Amino acid sequence: MLEVKPRLTEILKQRGITQSKLSEMTGVPQSAISRFDRNTQHSDVHVFAIAKALGVNVEELFEITGE
């Protein structure tokens, strides 16, 4: 079974970006970014906006383990 976990905290830390700054960059509410980061909710539109703002592929926002 696949396990999928967000890597957003790691990516933001590497780039020196806060969730609030990412919210400004994407137009995604900070609360939605927090929910994504806690792996409680993933809106497709938000995930693509975050990936685009960070210049990464959607897959890079997640750590995928298992079979």
Beta strands, then each sheet from edge to edge (+ up, - down):
strand 1: 3-6
strand 2: 62-65
sheet 1: 1+ 2-
end
